[in-house]
Amino acid sequence: MTKAIYPGSFDPVTFGHLDIIERASKVVDHLIVGVLNNSAKHPLFSVEERVVMLQEVTSHLPNVEIQSFGGLLVDFAKQCDASVIVRGLRAITDFEYELQMSQTNRKIAPDIDTIFLTTNLKYAYLSSSIVKEVAMYDGAIDEFVPAAMIPYIREKMKEKVKKY
Ligand code: ADP
């Protein structure tokens, strides 16, 4: 059985992420979406919120599971007994960082390999940062994130505005 990890921040999950999750879930037996718990990145959503949001948008995919993790990705992969890491590639700009990360991971864990899925052209421009930027100014985000995510994002933006 091939188990894979798709790691990321997912702050928040976008159609680009969901597309990678749906496609990866067809090529592996079991896919664990690993939500990175990294406070140094100052995420908009807590790791618990990101896990719940991902669970909601992947509930139609029976072989997909959502878990949070901290520390080294390869250690998390080993804990989960996963032999594959899945990453998405949008553009050349992603490539250099992704190549470096995958080679580092292979150096420290030679049994774990990284596979890349190239973005669906429809979502090549899309990132969580873009969604946050547009939502911050109350712009339309329905082309960027699943409909069920919109209330979470709007609520978070309201909280943020109240704070300042
Ligand atoms: P990170 O903080 O690791 O960059 P992200 O949540 O931004 O995490 O992304 C997780 C993974 O999803 C990365 O492999 C990234 O390249 C991929 N990804 C993000 N947005 C898209 C998109 N629009 N199309 C394809 N892959 C994407």
Backbone and ligand atoms as CSV (ligand in chain L), in Angstrom:
chain,resi,resn,atom,element,x,y,z
A,1,MET,N,N,0.846,-1.199,0.000
A,1,MET,CA,C,0.000,0.000,0.000
A,1,MET,C,C,0.889,1.261,0.000
A,2,THR,N,N,0.646,2.158,-0.923
A,2,THR,CA,C,1.438,3.396,-0.966
A,2,THR,C,C,0.765,4.483,-0.148
A,3,LYS,N,N,1.520,4.929,0.861
A,3,LYS,CA,C,1.018,6.026,1.695
A,3,LYS,C,C,1.838,7.259,1.375
A,4,ALA,N,N,1.178,8.398,1.208
A,4,ALA,CA,C,1.911,9.624,0.895
A,4,ALA,C,C,1.496,10.750,1.830
A,5,ILE,N,N,2.410,11.715,1.958
A,5,ILE,CA,C,2.122,12.918,2.739
A,5,ILE,C,C,2.109,14.108,1.789
A,6,TYR,N,N,1.108,14.933,1.891
A,6,TYR,CA,C,1.106,16.209,1.161
A,6,TYR,C,C,1.216,17.305,2.219
A,7,PRO,N,N,2.422,17.840,2.408
A,7,PRO,CA,C,2.611,18.834,3.472
A,7,PRO,C,C,2.430,20.264,2.984
A,8,GLY,N,N,2.073,21.143,3.892
A,8,GLY,CA,C,1.974,22.561,3.537
A,8,GLY,C,C,1.414,23.361,4.685
A,9,SER,N,N,1.283,24.657,4.432
A,9,SER,CA,C,0.722,25.535,5.463
A,9,SER,C,C,-0.799,25.606,5.343
A,10,PHE,N,N,-1.300,25.627,4.118
A,10,PHE,CA,C,-2.750,25.663,3.877
A,10,PHE,C,C,-3.422,26.779,4.687
A,11,ASP,N,N,-2.899,27.971,4.558
A,11,ASP,CA,C,-3.340,29.093,5.408
A,11,ASP,C,C,-3.957,30.211,4.565
A,12,PRO,N,N,-5.136,30.050,4.002
A,12,PRO,CA,C,-6.054,28.916,4.056
A,12,PRO,C,C,-5.913,28.016,2.821
A,13,VAL,N,N,-6.645,26.884,2.881
A,13,VAL,CA,C,-6.674,25.952,1.739
A,13,VAL,C,C,-7.338,26.650,0.542
A,14,THR,N,N,-6.765,26.439,-0.660
A,14,THR,CA,C,-7.289,27.058,-1.887
A,14,THR,C,C,-7.726,25.961,-2.875
A,15,PHE,N,N,-8.326,26.388,-3.987
A,15,PHE,CA,C,-8.664,25.418,-5.047
A,15,PHE,C,C,-7.394,24.768,-5.599
A,16,GLY,N,N,-6.270,25.484,-5.565
A,16,GLY,CA,C,-5.002,24.921,-6.048
A,16,GLY,C,C,-4.588,23.737,-5.189
A,17,HIS,N,N,-4.674,23.896,-3.866
A,17,HIS,CA,C,-4.360,22.789,-2.951
A,17,HIS,C,C,-5.332,21.618,-3.168
A,18,LEU,N,N,-6.623,21.962,-3.244
A,18,LEU,CA,C,-7.639,20.914,-3.355
A,18,LEU,C,C,-7.443,20.098,-4.637
A,19,ASP,N,N,-7.052,20.783,-5.707
A,19,ASP,CA,C,-6.797,20.094,-6.971
A,19,ASP,C,C,-5.651,19.079,-6.799
A,20,ILE,N,N,-4.593,19.496,-6.113
A,20,ILE,CA,C,-3.455,18.580,-5.880
A,20,ILE,C,C,-3.910,17.412,-4.997
A,21,ILE,N,N,-4.708,17.698,-3.966
A,21,ILE,CA,C,-5.182,16.634,-3.063
A,21,ILE,C,C,-6.026,15.619,-3.846
A,22,GLU,N,N,-6.933,16.122,-4.668
A,22,GLU,CA,C,-7.817,15.212,-5.412
A,22,GLU,C,C,-7.011,14.352,-6.388
A,23,ARG,N,N,-6.056,14.975,-7.070
A,23,ARG,CA,C,-5.260,14.205,-8.051
A,23,ARG,C,C,-4.329,13.220,-7.352
A,24,ALA,N,N,-3.700,13.665,-6.261
A,24,ALA,CA,C,-2.775,12.757,-5.545
A,24,ALA,C,C,-3.541,11.584,-4.944
A,25,SER,N,N,-4.768,11.831,-4.496
A,25,SER,CA,C,-5.538,10.754,-3.857
A,25,SER,C,C,-5.891,9.655,-4.861
A,26,LYS,N,N,-5.769,9.983,-6.160
A,26,LYS,CA,C,-6.045,8.961,-7.179
A,26,LYS,C,C,-4.806,8.118,-7.496
A,27,VAL,N,N,-3.629,8.649,-7.182
A,27,VAL,CA,C,-2.421,7.887,-7.543
A,27,VAL,C,C,-1.785,7.154,-6.361
A,28,VAL,N,N,-2.216,7.452,-5.155
A,28,VAL,CA,C,-1.691,6.698,-4.001
A,28,VAL,C,C,-2.874,6.044,-3.282
A,29,ASP,N,N,-2.561,5.070,-2.431
A,29,ASP,CA,C,-3.662,4.384,-1.737
A,29,ASP,C,C,-4.215,5.233,-0.601
A,30,HIS,N,N,-3.286,5.885,0.106
A,30,HIS,CA,C,-3.717,6.686,1.244
A,30,HIS,C,C,-2.924,7.988,1.263
A,31,LEU,N,N,-3.640,9.101,1.393
A,31,LEU,CA,C,-2.963,10.404,1.389
A,31,LEU,C,C,-3.199,11.102,2.722
A,32,ILE,N,N,-2.100,11.485,3.350
A,32,ILE,CA,C,-2.202,12.275,4.582
A,32,ILE,C,C,-1.825,13.711,4.248
A,33,VAL,N,N,-2.746,14.629,4.462
A,33,VAL,CA,C,-2.421,16.039,4.273
A,33,VAL,C,C,-1.817,16.505,5.591
A,34,GLY,N,N,-0.556,16.914,5.558
A,34,GLY,CA,C,0.165,17.312,6.778
A,34,GLY,C,C,0.134,18.824,6.913
A,35,VAL,N,N,-0.523,19.289,7.955
A,35,VAL,CA,C,-0.654,20.737,8.148
A,35,VAL,C,C,0.457,21.195,9.086
A,36,LEU,N,N,1.308,22.033,8.550
A,36,LEU,CA,C,2.503,22.442,9.287
A,36,LEU,C,C,2.169,23.381,10.444
A,37,ASN,N,N,2.616,22.977,11.611
A,37,ASN,CA,C,2.418,23.795,12.810
A,37,ASN,C,C,3.704,24.567,13.064
A,38,ASN,N,N,3.786,25.741,12.445
A,38,ASN,CA,C,5.026,26.505,12.538
A,38,ASN,C,C,4.686,27.945,12.911
A,39,SER,N,N,4.806,28.227,14.208
A,39,SER,CA,C,4.370,29.547,14.681
A,39,SER,C,C,5.279,30.652,14.150
A,40,ALA,N,N,6.500,30.293,13.751
A,40,ALA,CA,C,7.430,31.304,13.223
A,40,ALA,C,C,6.878,31.931,11.945
A,41,LYS,N,N,5.977,31.202,11.263
A,41,LYS,CA,C,5.402,31.721,10.008
A,41,LYS,C,C,4.230,32.669,10.255
A,42,HIS,N,N,3.809,32.834,11.531
A,42,HIS,CA,C,2.673,33.676,11.911
A,42,HIS,C,C,1.448,33.451,11.022
A,43,PRO,N,N,0.910,32.247,11.044
A,43,PRO,CA,C,-0.231,31.978,10.173
A,43,PRO,C,C,-1.473,32.763,10.589
A,44,LEU,N,N,-2.362,32.991,9.632
A,44,LEU,CA,C,-3.626,33.677,9.913
A,44,LEU,C,C,-4.537,32.743,10.720
A,45,PHE,N,N,-4.577,31.477,10.318
A,45,PHE,CA,C,-5.416,30.488,11.003
A,45,PHE,C,C,-4.544,29.596,11.883
A,46,SER,N,N,-5.085,29.229,13.058
A,46,SER,CA,C,-4.342,28.317,13.923
A,46,SER,C,C,-4.273,26.957,13.223
A,47,VAL,N,N,-3.368,26.115,13.680
A,47,VAL,CA,C,-3.232,24.811,13.032
A,47,VAL,C,C,-4.524,24.008,13.196
A,48,GLU,N,N,-5.184,24.160,14.351
A,48,GLU,CA,C,-6.440,23.424,14.586
A,48,GLU,C,C,-7.512,23.886,13.584
A,49,GLU,N,N,-7.566,25.200,13.350
A,49,GLU,CA,C,-8.555,25.724,12.388
A,49,GLU,C,C,-8.258,25.211,10.981
A,50,ARG,N,N,-6.986,25.180,10.623
A,50,ARG,CA,C,-6.626,24.728,9.272
A,50,ARG,C,C,-6.964,23.249,9.076
A,51,VAL,N,N,-6.788,22.456,10.145
A,51,VAL,CA,C,-7.135,21.029,10.061
A,51,VAL,C,C,-8.638,20.879,9.823
A,52,VAL,N,N,-9.448,21.614,10.589
A,52,VAL,CA,C,-10.915,21.517,10.450
A,52,VAL,C,C,-11.343,21.952,9.035
A,53,MET,N,N,-10.736,23.036,8.543
A,53,MET,CA,C,-11.107,23.540,7.214
A,53,MET,C,C,-10.770,22.507,6.133
A,54,LEU,N,N,-9.606,21.887,6.256
A,54,LEU,CA,C,-9.219,20.871,5.274
A,54,LEU,C,C,-10.110,19.639,5.370
A,55,GLN,N,N,-10.496,19.276,6.603
A,55,GLN,CA,C,-11.380,18.112,6.762
A,55,GLN,C,C,-12.696,18.364,6.036
A,56,GLU,N,N,-13.168,19.607,6.160
A,56,GLU,CA,C,-14.442,19.946,5.535
A,56,GLU,C,C,-14.374,19.829,4.007
A,57,VAL,N,N,-13.301,20.356,3.403
A,57,VAL,CA,C,-13.252,20.351,1.927
A,57,VAL,C,C,-12.801,19.014,1.327
A,58,THR,N,N,-12.342,18.091,2.185
A,58,THR,CA,C,-11.910,16.787,1.638
A,58,THR,C,C,-12.832,15.646,2.096
A,59,SER,N,N,-13.986,16.010,2.657
A,59,SER,CA,C,-14.850,14.969,3.233
A,59,SER,C,C,-15.375,13.987,2.163
A,60,HIS,N,N,-15.296,14.386,0.879
A,60,HIS,CA,C,-15.756,13.494,-0.192
A,60,HIS,C,C,-14.663,12.513,-0.632
A,61,LEU,N,N,-13.484,12.592,-0.008
A,61,LEU,CA,C,-12.364,11.747,-0.438
A,61,LEU,C,C,-12.038,10.721,0.660
A,62,PRO,N,N,-12.493,9.483,0.506
A,62,PRO,CA,C,-12.374,8.508,1.596
A,62,PRO,C,C,-10.939,8.127,1.961
A,63,ASN,N,N,-9.992,8.266,1.020
A,63,ASN,CA,C,-8.615,7.841,1.355
A,63,ASN,C,C,-7.720,9.028,1.741
A,64,VAL,N,N,-8.361,10.130,2.117
A,64,VAL,CA,C,-7.580,11.306,2.521
A,64,VAL,C,C,-7.804,11.589,4.004
A,65,GLU,N,N,-6.700,11.821,4.699
A,65,GLU,CA,C,-6.758,12.080,6.139
A,65,GLU,C,C,-5.988,13.374,6.407
A,66,ILE,N,N,-6.427,14.149,7.398
A,66,ILE,CA,C,-5.744,15.408,7.700
A,66,ILE,C,C,-5.073,15.293,9.067
A,67,GLN,N,N,-3.804,15.659,9.133
A,67,GLN,CA,C,-3.096,15.638,10.419
A,67,GLN,C,C,-2.211,16.871,10.512
A,68,SER,N,N,-1.965,17.336,11.730
A,68,SER,CA,C,-1.007,18.428,11.875
A,68,SER,C,C,0.346,17.830,12.256
A,69,PHE,N,N,1.394,18.576,11.979
A,69,PHE,CA,C,2.725,18.109,12.393
A,69,PHE,C,C,3.659,19.290,12.603
A,70,GLY,N,N,4.696,19.054,13.409
A,70,GLY,CA,C,5.752,20.042,13.600
A,70,GLY,C,C,7.067,19.310,13.406
A,71,GLY,N,N,8.156,20.045,13.350
A,71,GLY,CA,C,9.456,19.384,13.210
A,71,GLY,C,C,9.732,18.982,11.779
A,72,LEU,N,N,10.637,18.012,11.642
A,72,LEU,CA,C,11.086,17.630,10.294
A,72,LEU,C,C,10.021,16.830,9.557
A,73,LEU,N,N,9.822,17.195,8.293
A,73,LEU,CA,C,8.828,16.498,7.483
A,73,LEU,C,C,9.137,15.002,7.366
A,74,VAL,N,N,10.408,14.660,7.169
A,74,VAL,CA,C,10.734,13.236,6.985
A,74,VAL,C,C,10.463,12.430,8.265
A,75,ASP,N,N,10.611,13.079,9.426
A,75,ASP,CA,C,10.282,12.377,10.675
A,75,ASP,C,C,8.783,12.105,10.750
A,76,PHE,N,N,8.000,13.098,10.333
A,76,PHE,CA,C,6.544,12.921,10.314
A,76,PHE,C,C,6.175,11.802,9.328
A,77,ALA,N,N,6.827,11.811,8.151
A,77,ALA,CA,C,6.537,10.777,7.146
A,77,ALA,C,C,6.838,9.386,7.721
A,78,LYS,N,N,7.961,9.281,8.429
A,78,LYS,CA,C,8.329,7.972,9.012
A,78,LYS,C,C,7.302,7.541,10.050
A,79,GLN,N,N,6.910,8.502,10.902
A,79,GLN,CA,C,5.890,8.204,11.931
A,79,GLN,C,C,4.611,7.660,11.306
A,80,CYS,N,N,4.273,8.213,10.144
A,80,CYS,CA,C,3.019,7.825,9.469
A,80,CYS,C,C,3.227,6.603,8.587
A,81,ASP,N,N,4.481,6.136,8.493
A,81,ASP,CA,C,4.798,5.012,7.632
A,81,ASP,C,C,4.546,5.358,6.150
A,82,ALA,N,N,4.823,6.611,5.801
A,82,ALA,CA,C,4.617,7.063,4.419
A,82,ALA,C,C,5.952,7.055,3.683
A,83,SER,N,N,5.948,6.619,2.427
A,83,SER,CA,C,7.199,6.545,1.668
A,83,SER,C,C,7.272,7.618,0.582
A,84,VAL,N,N,6.218,8.392,0.451
A,84,VAL,CA,C,6.167,9.388,-0.619
A,84,VAL,C,C,5.739,10.743,-0.062
A,85,ILE,N,N,6.397,11.796,-0.573
A,85,ILE,CA,C,5.979,13.162,-0.258
A,85,ILE,C,C,5.432,13.750,-1.560
A,86,VAL,N,N,4.296,14.397,-1.484
A,86,VAL,CA,C,3.701,15.016,-2.676
A,86,VAL,C,C,3.842,16.521,-2.537
A,87,ARG,N,N,4.278,17.179,-3.622
A,87,ARG,CA,C,4.307,18.642,-3.632
A,87,ARG,C,C,3.718,19.128,-4.953
A,88,GLY,N,N,3.223,20.340,-4.939
A,88,GLY,CA,C,2.680,20.935,-6.157
A,88,GLY,C,C,3.671,21.936,-6.719
A,89,LEU,N,N,3.724,22.013,-8.041
A,89,LEU,CA,C,4.616,22.988,-8.681
A,89,LEU,C,C,3.788,23.945,-9.509
A,90,ARG,N,N,3.899,25.238,-9.188
A,90,ARG,CA,C,3.150,26.231,-9.949
A,90,ARG,C,C,3.977,26.820,-11.076
A,91,ALA,N,N,5.196,27.194,-10.753
A,91,ALA,CA,C,6.007,27.935,-11.723
A,91,ALA,C,C,7.478,27.688,-11.418
A,92,ILE,N,N,8.323,28.234,-12.282
A,92,ILE,CA,C,9.766,28.099,-12.107
A,92,ILE,C,C,10.173,28.569,-10.711
A,93,THR,N,N,9.479,29.594,-10.218
A,93,THR,CA,C,9.828,30.149,-8.908
A,93,THR,C,C,9.678,29.108,-7.807
A,94,ASP,N,N,8.707,28.196,-7.931
A,94,ASP,CA,C,8.561,27.119,-6.936
A,94,ASP,C,C,9.702,26.114,-7.077
A,95,PHE,N,N,10.175,25.943,-8.330
A,95,PHE,CA,C,11.054,24.820,-8.642
A,95,PHE,C,C,12.349,24.793,-7.837
A,96,GLU,N,N,13.000,25.943,-7.742
A,96,GLU,CA,C,14.307,25.965,-7.105
A,96,GLU,C,C,14.222,25.542,-5.638
A,97,TYR,N,N,13.258,26.109,-4.937
A,97,TYR,CA,C,13.068,25.774,-3.517
A,97,TYR,C,C,12.671,24.303,-3.360
A,98,GLU,N,N,11.755,23.862,-4.220
A,98,GLU,CA,C,11.254,22.487,-4.108
A,98,GLU,C,C,12.364,21.469,-4.400
A,99,LEU,N,N,13.214,21.803,-5.373
A,99,LEU,CA,C,14.319,20.903,-5.726
A,99,LEU,C,C,15.266,20.770,-4.529
A,100,GLN,N,N,15.578,21.894,-3.923
A,100,GLN,CA,C,16.486,21.909,-2.776
A,100,GLN,C,C,15.897,21.099,-1.608
A,101,MET,N,N,14.609,21.319,-1.345
A,101,MET,CA,C,13.945,20.617,-0.244
A,101,MET,C,C,13.911,19.106,-0.495
A,102,SER,N,N,13.564,18.726,-1.736
A,102,SER,CA,C,13.419,17.289,-2.004
A,102,SER,C,C,14.784,16.606,-1.942
A,103,GLN,N,N,15.831,17.299,-2.394
A,103,GLN,CA,C,17.163,16.697,-2.336
A,103,GLN,C,C,17.649,16.594,-0.889
A,104,THR,N,N,17.331,17.617,-0.087
A,104,THR,CA,C,17.714,17.558,1.335
A,104,THR,C,C,16.989,16.397,2.013
A,105,ASN,N,N,15.704,16.285,1.730
A,105,ASN,CA,C,14.931,15.210,2.361
A,105,ASN,C,C,15.452,13.830,1.974
A,106,ARG,N,N,15.863,13.694,0.715
A,106,ARG,CA,C,16.392,12.395,0.265
A,106,ARG,C,C,17.731,12.080,0.904
A,107,LYS,N,N,18.483,13.144,1.170
A,107,LYS,CA,C,19.788,12.965,1.821
A,107,LYS,C,C,19.571,12.434,3.248
A,108,ILE,N,N,18.592,13.012,3.956
A,108,ILE,CA,C,18.409,12.583,5.343
A,108,ILE,C,C,17.495,11.359,5.472
A,109,ALA,N,N,16.708,11.108,4.458
A,109,ALA,CA,C,15.827,9.932,4.505
A,109,ALA,C,C,15.741,9.318,3.105
A,110,PRO,N,N,16.751,8.510,2.725
A,110,PRO,CA,C,16.830,7.996,1.354
A,110,PRO,C,C,15.644,7.119,0.941
A,111,ASP,N,N,14.895,6.607,1.916
A,111,ASP,CA,C,13.765,5.727,1.561
A,111,ASP,C,C,12.505,6.496,1.209
A,112,ILE,N,N,12.563,7.802,1.423
A,112,ILE,CA,C,11.357,8.600,1.154
A,112,ILE,C,C,11.589,9.439,-0.095
A,113,ASP,N,N,10.684,9.325,-1.044
A,113,ASP,CA,C,10.856,10.067,-2.293
A,113,ASP,C,C,9.781,11.135,-2.440
A,114,THR,N,N,10.129,12.185,-3.212
A,114,THR,CA,C,9.161,13.270,-3.430
A,114,THR,C,C,8.633,13.193,-4.846
A,115,ILE,N,N,7.325,13.290,-4.995
A,115,ILE,CA,C,6.765,13.390,-6.349
A,115,ILE,C,C,6.094,14.752,-6.497
A,116,PHE,N,N,6.151,15.290,-7.712
A,116,PHE,CA,C,5.589,16.619,-7.974
A,116,PHE,C,C,4.414,16.515,-8.930
A,117,LEU,N,N,3.362,17.205,-8.596
A,117,LEU,CA,C,2.240,17.321,-9.527
A,117,LEU,C,C,2.241,18.764,-10.017
A,118,THR,N,N,2.190,18.945,-11.328
A,118,THR,CA,C,2.195,20.319,-11.837
A,118,THR,C,C,0.789,20.898,-11.704
A,119,THR,N,N,0.756,22.171,-11.461
A,119,THR,CA,C,-0.521,22.838,-11.202
A,119,THR,C,C,-1.489,22.693,-12.371
A,120,ASN,N,N,-2.735,22.685,-12.029
A,120,ASN,CA,C,-3.784,22.821,-13.016
A,120,ASN,C,C,-3.665,24.271,-13.513
A,121,LEU,N,N,-3.570,24.467,-14.818
A,121,LEU,CA,C,-3.332,25.822,-15.348
A,121,LEU,C,C,-4.305,26.868,-14.796
A,122,LYS,N,N,-5.526,26.404,-14.511
A,122,LYS,CA,C,-6.555,27.301,-13.962
A,122,LYS,C,C,-6.113,27.952,-12.656
A,123,TYR,N,N,-5.225,27.238,-11.931
A,123,TYR,CA,C,-4.846,27.693,-10.590
A,123,TYR,C,C,-3.372,28.075,-10.493
A,124,ALA,N,N,-2.722,28.235,-11.633
A,124,ALA,CA,C,-1.279,28.467,-11.631
A,124,ALA,C,C,-0.892,29.733,-10.866
A,125,TYR,N,N,-1.791,30.689,-10.826
A,125,TYR,CA,C,-1.493,31.987,-10.206
A,125,TYR,C,C,-1.842,31.996,-8.716
A,126,LEU,N,N,-2.516,30.940,-8.261
A,126,LEU,CA,C,-3.196,31.000,-6.968
A,126,LEU,C,C,-2.315,30.590,-5.786
A,127,SER,N,N,-2.355,31.403,-4.729
A,127,SER,CA,C,-1.627,31.057,-3.504
A,127,SER,C,C,-2.457,31.520,-2.307
A,128,SER,N,N,-2.156,30.979,-1.134
A,128,SER,CA,C,-2.859,31.403,0.084
A,128,SER,C,C,-2.618,32.886,0.332
A,129,SER,N,N,-1.417,33.365,0.023
A,129,SER,CA,C,-1.112,34.790,0.263
A,129,SER,C,C,-2.010,35.692,-0.569
A,130,ILE,N,N,-2.241,35.301,-1.828
A,130,ILE,CA,C,-3.118,36.097,-2.705
A,130,ILE,C,C,-4.531,36.149,-2.113
A,131,VAL,N,N,-5.002,34.997,-1.643
A,131,VAL,CA,C,-6.352,34.933,-1.065
A,131,VAL,C,C,-6.446,35.891,0.129
A,132,LYS,N,N,-5.428,35.876,0.990
A,132,LYS,CA,C,-5.434,36.730,2.188
A,132,LYS,C,C,-5.420,38.202,1.806
A,133,GLU,N,N,-4.611,38.501,0.801
A,133,GLU,CA,C,-4.479,39.881,0.339
A,133,GLU,C,C,-5.826,40.412,-0.170
A,134,VAL,N,N,-6.485,39.607,-1.012
A,134,VAL,CA,C,-7.765,40.048,-1.592
A,134,VAL,C,C,-8.836,40.116,-0.496
A,135,ALA,N,N,-8.870,39.105,0.379
A,135,ALA,CA,C,-9.892,39.056,1.436
A,135,ALA,C,C,-9.736,40.222,2.405
A,136,MET,N,N,-8.518,40.619,2.637
A,136,MET,CA,C,-8.221,41.725,3.560
A,136,MET,C,C,-8.946,43.005,3.128
A,137,TYR,N,N,-9.045,43.184,1.799
A,137,TYR,CA,C,-9.710,44.376,1.268
A,137,TYR,C,C,-11.135,44.069,0.820
A,138,ASP,N,N,-11.666,42.958,1.365
A,138,ASP,CA,C,-13.064,42.598,1.118
A,138,ASP,C,C,-13.365,42.262,-0.342
A,139,GLY,N,N,-12.345,41.854,-1.083
A,139,GLY,CA,C,-12.543,41.485,-2.492
A,139,GLY,C,C,-13.176,40.100,-2.602
A,140,ALA,N,N,-13.669,39.783,-3.811
A,140,ALA,CA,C,-14.314,38.485,-4.041
A,140,ALA,C,C,-13.272,37.364,-4.049
A,141,ILE,N,N,-13.532,36.309,-3.283
A,141,ILE,CA,C,-12.567,35.195,-3.226
A,141,ILE,C,C,-13.210,33.871,-3.664
A,142,ASP,N,N,-14.415,33.963,-4.224
A,142,ASP,CA,C,-15.118,32.724,-4.588
A,142,ASP,C,C,-14.454,31.941,-5.726
A,143,GLU,N,N,-13.580,32.595,-6.487
A,143,GLU,CA,C,-12.857,31.868,-7.551
A,143,GLU,C,C,-11.603,31.198,-6.981
A,144,PHE,N,N,-11.263,31.511,-5.748
A,144,PHE,CA,C,-9.979,31.066,-5.182
A,144,PHE,C,C,-10.103,29.918,-4.179
A,145,VAL,N,N,-11.204,29.926,-3.430
A,145,VAL,CA,C,-11.352,28.934,-2.346
A,145,VAL,C,C,-12.736,28.294,-2.408
A,146,PRO,N,N,-12.867,27.044,-1.919
A,146,PRO,CA,C,-14.196,26.424,-1.895
A,146,PRO,C,C,-15.175,27.279,-1.088
A,147,ALA,N,N,-16.458,27.269,-1.521
A,147,ALA,CA,C,-17.473,28.144,-0.923
A,147,ALA,C,C,-17.536,27.995,0.603
A,148,ALA,N,N,-17.362,26.759,1.076
A,148,ALA,CA,C,-17.475,26.521,2.524
A,148,ALA,C,C,-16.383,27.237,3.322
A,149,MET,N,N,-15.303,27.650,2.659
A,149,MET,CA,C,-14.197,28.306,3.367
A,149,MET,C,C,-14.427,29.811,3.541
A,150,ILE,N,N,-15.339,30.349,2.727
A,150,ILE,CA,C,-15.503,31.816,2.707
A,150,ILE,C,C,-15.924,32.375,4.081
A,151,PRO,N,N,-16.927,31.770,4.756
A,151,PRO,CA,C,-17.294,32.325,6.070
A,151,PRO,C,C,-16.130,32.309,7.069
A,152,TYR,N,N,-15.312,31.265,7.048
A,152,TYR,CA,C,-14.155,31.198,7.960
A,152,TYR,C,C,-13.213,32.378,7.689
A,153,ILE,N,N,-12.982,32.631,6.401
A,153,ILE,CA,C,-12.013,33.671,6.028
A,153,ILE,C,C,-12.572,35.062,6.363
A,154,ARG,N,N,-13.857,35.256,6.047
A,154,ARG,CA,C,-14.480,36.559,6.349
A,154,ARG,C,C,-14.443,36.834,7.851
A,155,GLU,N,N,-14.770,35.801,8.646
A,155,GLU,CA,C,-14.801,35.955,10.103
A,155,GLU,C,C,-13.407,36.325,10.633
A,156,LYS,N,N,-12.408,35.633,10.106
A,156,LYS,CA,C,-11.027,35.879,10.563
A,156,LYS,C,C,-10.587,37.302,10.215
A,157,MET,N,N,-10.996,37.760,9.030
A,157,MET,CA,C,-10.621,39.116,8.618
A,157,MET,C,C,-11.283,40.152,9.538
A,158,LYS,N,N,-12.546,39.869,9.922
A,158,LYS,CA,C,-13.252,40.785,10.843
A,158,LYS,C,C,-12.499,40.861,12.169
A,159,GLU,N,N,-12.099,39.690,12.690
A,159,GLU,CA,C,-11.346,39.648,13.963
A,159,GLU,C,C,-10.068,40.476,13.840
A,160,LYS,N,N,-9.423,40.347,12.715
A,160,LYS,CA,C,-8.147,41.037,12.481
A,160,LYS,C,C,-8.339,42.551,12.466
A,161,VAL,N,N,-9.402,42.976,11.794
A,161,VAL,CA,C,-9.694,44.421,11.705
A,161,VAL,C,C,-9.991,44.970,13.107
A,162,LYS,N,N,-10.760,44.177,13.912
A,162,LYS,CA,C,-11.106,44.600,15.278
A,162,LYS,C,C,-9.873,44.824,16.134
A,163,LYS,N,N,-8.860,43.969,15.915
A,163,LYS,CA,C,-7.637,44.007,16.710
A,163,LYS,C,C,-6.868,45.313,16.522
A,164,TYR,N,N,-6.936,45.869,15.302
A,164,TYR,CA,C,-6.108,47.051,15.006
A,164,TYR,C,C,-6.893,48.349,15.054
L,1,ADP,P1,P,4.142,26.054,1.886
L,1,ADP,O1,O,4.014,26.915,3.105
L,1,ADP,O2,O,4.859,24.784,2.055
L,1,ADP,O3,O,4.504,26.794,0.614
L,1,ADP,P2,P,1.493,25.987,0.859
L,1,ADP,O4,O,0.298,25.768,1.719
L,1,ADP,O5,O,1.616,27.318,0.244
L,1,ADP,O6,O,2.687,25.536,1.705
L,1,ADP,O7,O,1.540,24.940,-0.311
L,1,ADP,C1,C,1.638,23.552,-0.111
L,1,ADP,C2,C,1.947,22.873,-1.407
L,1,ADP,O8,O,0.908,23.142,-2.337
L,1,ADP,C3,C,3.240,23.327,-2.092
L,1,ADP,O9,O,3.812,22.174,-2.718
L,1,ADP,C4,C,2.776,24.295,-3.140
L,1,ADP,O10,O,3.652,24.346,-4.248
L,1,ADP,C5,C,1.459,23.658,-3.537
L,1,ADP,N1,N,0.522,24.634,-4.091
L,1,ADP,C6,C,0.068,25.769,-3.511
L,1,ADP,N2,N,-0.767,26.432,-4.346
L,1,ADP,C7,C,-0.838,25.698,-5.489
L,1,ADP,C8,C,-1.501,25.864,-6.753
L,1,ADP,N3,N,-2.252,26.921,-7.005
L,1,ADP,N4,N,-1.328,24.890,-7.692
L,1,ADP,C9,C,-0.526,23.822,-7.435
L,1,ADP,N5,N,0.135,23.621,-6.290
L,1,ADP,C10,C,-0.008,24.532,-5.327
